[in-house]
Amino acid sequence: MANVKMGFEGQLFYGPADASQADVNLTNVKDITLTYDVERGDITVRGGSTVPPIKLEAVTMRSFSVEWGMINDKGTPDAELALLLTAATDGTLVAIYLKDYSSGAGPDFDATLSVSWGLPLSGEQTITFTAVPSVVRSAYA
């Protein structure tokens, strides 16, 4: 079990959107979720018309997104959090690079961000970002 990678080993980087890989390691990050999905088109045909056909689908489009949460810690100024919030509210592209561990691999892309701000009655304020690609350098580098 020595080669099992733990969740805390994952790294998330951001930077300005351009042709280069994001290189600022975000350290005020709680959970990170990488989601791959596909859209499908119905390719069902009638067949011999003696029994109802079995619905068939084929992939028409692939997609992925990265979601992560950050703690709103006003006592410690967080320049990265402030820049990500500005990018999300202004609709500015940012570079995102996710690695499953320090020498591992993950997607490398420029993205738009959406943001939700959790203000629980009990517990810390968390800000959740979702990055959806606009330019993909690698879906899994």
Summary of the structure (lengths in Angstrom):
residues: 141
radius of gyration: 19.4
end to end distance: 24.8
largest distance: 70.6
contacts: 354
relative contact order: 0.25
helix: 11%
strand: 48%
